[in-house]
Amino acid sequence: MATTPHGVAFDPVRIGLLLDWPVGVPANTIEPVTLAFEEAYASKRTPRRIELVVEEAHGLPLHAATHAIAGYRRLVDAGCVGVIGPLISDNAIALAPVVDECQVPAISWCGTERFHGAYCFVLGNGGCGEEGQLMAAWLAREGHRKIGVLHEISPNGEEYLQYFRWACRDYGLSLVRMETITQMPERLEDSLAALRDARADALAYIGFGYPSILLAPIFERLAWQPPRIMTTAIQFCYNKPEWMAALEGWVGIDQYCEDNPLVTPLLDRFERRFGRRPHTNTVVNLSYDTARVFAEAIVRAPLLTGPGIRQGLERIRFLPSATGGPRTHIAAAPWDHKLFKGDWLLYRRIEAGRTVFVGTFEPPA
């Protein structure tokens, strides 16, 4: 619906949401975006309403990348001048050239470094290089030296492994055995048994993470419960209650921090608007922040077109973030499209069916 400042009708600005992955609770993604857009207009931060257009187009790894590509193109054809998504790396890699071709900026949550271009922006729900560094630092700080690695063949898995190996070298960690699995593993128990028999004193899971929810009964059968850390795969625990139980005991890379002063006020406003209070969940904060970034880009855009929104995004500086630790902020520049700055990644552990904050990155002594 058009807005009418001064009695003159103005069309809303259309922003798309590309759901290229079956998120556990879609409302936890859609409702925070809606809240951010409503707040931007109600506070007169934006002169026009922002209309959200949702396109559900599941691509890789469950389906084909062409679904996600077609979904993005439909959002462009619907008049969107910016798109939230793709959400995961597999589809981001496939979409990058399409985004630049269409000249409608996309903010992806991907961790890959291969989503780059004039119109490609990243507000990462993790980062392959950063996570490898954080995982190795935690292992070293905890005193583990002989590391077993469960490495997943996936676009993220290859990037994670490269950076993790470099960090292990820097921190004096020895990789005593590496077992490589697919995203649909058939011999997962054999791989885990081999890592146990190699006498690894800690386990690192490197990959996108879908197989990780299958490991709990295997640990029981093998009578092996090593200290263990994984990538942002730990965030699968937010999708379903049974997945929280399946990942009990793992430390992982996350982005939810109770000490961030923006978190509780955001949840309070969310509860007043939607009548429910979400459980500890990175997705709510990240969705809200992504929408706020587009709202700020609209304010700064010289023209409400794809190229204009791109320039608006590149003019954002020191935007406070509800995602990450207390000193996380969001910024960009013409040649800097990785938007998170500061302690945007941190550690959480799953204990007794909930996640517990462990800390932020500290290099080993």
C-alpha positions in Angstrom: 0.0 0.0 0.0 1.3 3.5 -0.8 2.0 5.9 1.9 0.7 9.5 1.9 3.1 12.1 3.5 1.8 15.6 2.8 -1.2 14.0 1.0 1.0 12.7 -1.8 0.9 9.0 -2.4 4.3 7.2 -2.4 4.8 3.5 -3.2 6.7 1.5 -0.5 10.3 0.4 -1.0 10.3 -3.4 -1.7 12.9 -5.6 -0.1 13.0 -9.3 -0.8 13.6 -12.3 1.5 15.0 -15.3 -0.2 14.5 -18.5 1.9 16.9 -20.8 0.1 17.2 -23.2 3.0 14.3 -24.7 5.1 14.7 -22.7 8.3 13.3 -24.4 11.4 10.8 -21.7 12.3 10.2 -19.3 9.4 8.5 -16.8 11.7 11.8 -16.4 13.5 13.2 -15.0 10.3 10.2 -13.2 8.8 8.9 -11.5 12.0 12.1 -9.8 13.1 12.5 -8.4 9.6 8.9 -7.1 9.7 9.6 -5.5 13.1 12.7 -3.7 11.9 10.9 -2.3 8.9 7.9 -1.2 10.9 10.2 0.5 13.5 12.1 2.3 10.8 9.0 3.9 9.4 7.2 4.5 12.7 10.3 6.4 14.0 10.4 8.4 10.7 13.8 7.0 10.1 12.7 6.1 6.6 10.3 8.4 4.6 8.5 5.4 3.0 7.2 2.1 4.3 9.3 -0.9 3.5 7.4 -3.8 2.1 8.8 -7.3 2.6 8.4 -9.8 -0.3 9.1 -13.4 0.7 10.2 -16.0 -1.8 10.7 -19.6 -0.6 13.0 -21.3 -3.1 15.0 -24.1 -1.5 18.2 -24.8 -3.3 21.4 -26.6 -2.4 22.3 -28.9 -0.6 18.9 -30.6 -0.5 17.7 -29.5 -4.0 19.2 -27.8 -7.1 20.9 -24.3 -7.1 18.6 -23.3 -10.0 15.7 -23.1 -7.5 17.5 -20.4 -5.5 18.6 -18.6 -8.6 15.1 -18.5 -9.9 13.8 -17.3 -6.6 16.2 -14.4 -6.5 15.2 -13.4 -10.1 11.5 -13.5 -9.1 12.2 -11.0 -6.3 14.0 -8.7 -8.8 11.1 -9.0 -11.2 8.7 -8.1 -8.3 10.4 -4.8 -8.0 12.7 -5.4 -5.0 15.7 -3.1 -4.8 17.5 -5.3 -2.3 17.3 -9.0 -1.2 18.0 -10.6 2.1 19.6 -13.9 1.1 20.8 -16.3 0.0 21.2 -17.7 3.5 23.7 -20.4 3.0 27.1 -20.7 1.2 26.2 -23.4 -1.3 23.6 -21.2 -3.0 25.6 -18.0 -2.4 28.4 -19.3 -4.6 26.0 -20.1 -7.4 24.1 -16.8 -7.1 27.1 -14.3 -6.9 27.4 -13.8 -10.7 23.5 -13.5 -11.0 23.4 -10.8 -8.3 26.0 -8.7 -10.1 24.2 -9.3 -13.4 20.9 -8.1 -12.0 22.4 -5.2 -10.1 20.1 -5.7 -7.1 22.2 -6.0 -3.9 21.9 -9.1 -1.8 22.9 -9.5 1.8 23.8 -13.1 2.4 24.4 -14.9 5.7 26.9 -17.2 4.1 30.3 -18.1 5.5 32.1 -18.6 2.2 34.6 -16.0 0.9 33.4 -16.8 -2.6 30.3 -14.7 -2.5 31.8 -11.4 -3.7 31.1 -8.8 -6.2 29.8 -5.2 -6.6 26.3 -6.2 -5.4 27.2 -9.0 -3.0 27.3 -8.2 0.7 27.8 -10.5 3.7 26.3 -10.3 7.2 27.7 -13.7 8.0 26.0 -16.3 10.1 29.5 -17.5 10.5 32.7 -17.2 8.4 34.8 -20.1 7.2 38.2 -18.4 7.9 37.1 -16.9 11.2 35.5 -20.0 12.6 38.6 -22.1 11.9 40.7 -19.6 13.8 38.2 -19.6 16.8 38.0 -23.4 16.9 41.8 -23.9 17.0 42.2 -21.1 19.6 39.6 -22.8 21.9 41.3 -26.2 21.5 44.7 -24.7 22.4 43.4 -22.7 25.3 41.8 -25.8 26.7 45.1 -27.6 26.6 44.3 -30.1 23.8 47.1 -30.9 21.5 46.2 -34.1 19.6 43.2 -33.3 17.5 40.9 -35.6 15.5 39.0 -34.0 12.7 35.7 -35.0 11.2 35.8 -33.2 7.8 32.8 -32.8 5.6 33.0 -32.6 1.9 31.0 -29.5 1.1 31.7 -26.0 -0.2 32.1 -24.7 3.3 34.0 -27.8 4.4 36.9 -27.2 2.1 37.3 -23.5 3.2 36.9 -24.3 6.9 39.6 -27.0 6.7 42.2 -24.7 5.0 41.9 -22.0 7.6 41.6 -24.5 10.5 44.9 -26.2 9.5 46.7 -22.9 9.3 45.5 -22.0 12.8 46.4 -25.4 14.2 49.9 -24.9 12.8 50.1 -21.5 14.5 48.9 -22.8 17.8 51.0 -25.9 17.9 48.2 -28.4 17.5 48.7 -31.8 15.9 46.1 -33.3 13.6 46.5 -37.0 14.5 43.8 -38.2 12.1 41.3 -36.8 9.7 38.2 -38.6 8.6 36.4 -37.2 5.5 32.7 -37.7 5.2 30.0 -36.5 2.7 26.9 -34.5 3.6 25.0 -37.8 3.5 27.5 -40.2 5.2 27.0 -43.9 5.1 29.9 -45.0 7.4 29.8 -42.4 10.0 30.4 -44.8 12.9 33.5 -46.2 11.2 34.9 -42.7 10.9 34.2 -41.8 14.5 35.7 -45.1 15.7 38.9 -44.4 13.7 39.3 -41.0 15.4 38.8 -42.6 18.8 41.4 -45.3 18.0 43.9 -42.7 16.9 43.8 -41.5 20.5 42.7 -38.0 19.7 42.3 -36.0 22.9 39.7 -33.7 21.3 37.4 -33.7 18.3 36.8 -30.9 15.8 33.8 -31.1 13.3 34.6 -29.1 10.1 31.7 -28.5 7.8 28.1 -27.2 7.2 27.0 -29.7 9.8 23.9 -31.6 8.8 25.5 -35.0 9.7 26.4 -33.7 13.1 22.9 -34.3 14.5 23.5 -38.1 13.9 26.5 -38.4 16.1 25.0 -38.6 19.7 24.0 -42.3 19.6 27.3 -43.2 17.9 29.3 -41.6 20.8 27.2 -43.8 23.2 27.9 -47.0 21.3 31.6 -46.3 21.1 31.8 -45.3 24.8 33.7 -42.2 23.7 32.9 -38.7 24.9 35.8 -36.5 23.9 35.9 -32.7 24.3 34.5 -31.5 21.0 34.0 -28.3 19.1 32.2 -27.6 15.8 31.6 -24.7 13.4 28.3 -22.7 13.4 26.8 -26.1 12.6 25.9 -26.0 16.3 23.1 -23.5 15.4 21.1 -26.5 14.0 20.1 -26.8 17.7 17.8 -23.9 17.2 15.8 -25.6 14.5 14.2 -28.5 16.4 14.2 -29.5 20.1 15.4 -33.0 19.2 18.4 -31.5 17.5 19.3 -29.6 20.7 19.4 -32.9 22.5 21.4 -34.5 19.6 24.2 -31.9 20.1 24.4 -32.1 23.9 28.0 -31.5 25.0 29.3 -29.7 22.0 31.0 -26.3 22.0 30.4 -24.4 18.8 30.6 -21.0 17.2 27.5 -18.9 17.7 26.4 -15.3 17.6 24.0 -14.9 20.5 25.3 -13.1 23.6 23.1 -12.2 26.6 25.7 -9.4 27.5 24.9 -7.5 24.3 22.8 -4.5 25.5 20.6 -4.6 22.4 19.4 -8.2 22.9 16.9 -7.9 25.8 15.2 -4.7 24.5 14.9 -6.3 21.1 13.2 -9.4 22.6 10.9 -7.2 24.7 9.8 -5.3 21.6 9.4 -8.5 19.7 7.2 -10.0 22.4 5.0 -6.9 22.5 4.5 -6.9 18.7 4.0 -10.7 18.1 2.8 -12.0 21.4 5.6 -14.5 22.0 9.1 -14.5 23.2 11.5 -16.6 21.1 14.0 -18.8 22.9 17.7 -18.1 22.7 18.2 -17.9 19.0 20.7 -16.3 16.8 18.3 -16.1 13.8 16.0 -13.6 15.5 18.8 -11.1 16.1 20.5 -11.7 12.7 17.2 -11.2 10.8 16.5 -8.0 12.7 20.0 -6.6 12.0 19.9 -7.5 8.3 16.6 -5.6 8.0 18.0 -2.6 9.8 21.0 -2.6 7.4 18.6 -2.3 4.5 16.6 0.4 6.2 19.8 2.4 6.8 20.8 1.8 3.2 17.5 3.3 2.0 18.2 6.4 4.1 21.6 6.8 2.5 20.8 5.8 -1.0 21.0 8.6 -3.6 18.3 6.8 -5.7 15.9 4.0 -4.8 17.2 1.5 -7.3 19.5 -1.4 -7.0 22.6 0.6 -7.7 21.4 3.3 -5.4 20.8 0.9 -2.5 24.3 -0.6 -3.1 25.8 2.9 -2.6 23.6 3.3 0.5 25.0 0.0 1.9 28.5 1.1 1.3 28.0 4.3 3.3 27.0 2.6 6.6 29.4 3.1 9.5 29.3 2.0 13.2 25.8 0.7 13.2 25.2 -1.1 16.5 24.4 -4.8 16.2 22.2 -7.0 18.3 24.1 -10.0 16.8 27.4 -11.0 18.5 29.1 -9.6 21.6 28.6 -6.2 23.1 31.2 -4.4 20.9 29.9 -5.8 17.6 29.0 -3.2 15.0 28.2 -3.1 11.3 30.0 -1.1 8.6 30.9 -1.2 4.9 32.8 0.7 2.2 33.1 0.5 -1.5 35.6 -2.3 -1.3 34.5 -3.8 2.0 31.3 -5.8 1.8 31.8 -8.0 4.9 29.6 -6.0 7.3 30.2 -7.4 10.8 33.0 -5.9 12.8 34.2 -6.7 16.4 33.2 -9.8 18.4 30.5 -11.0 16.0 31.4 -14.6 16.5 31.7 -16.3 20.0 31.5 -19.6 21.7 28.5 -21.4 23.2 28.1 -24.9 24.7 25.0 -27.1 24.8 24.3 -28.1 28.3 21.1 -29.8 29.7 19.1 -28.9 26.6 20.1 -25.2 26.3 23.0 -23.2 25.0 25.4 -21.5 27.5 27.7 -18.6 26.7 31.4 -19.7 26.9 33.2 -16.5 25.8 34.6 -14.6 22.9 37.8 -15.1 21.0 41.1 -14.9 23.0 44.4 -16.0 21.4 46.2 -18.8 23.3 48.8 -17.5 25.8 
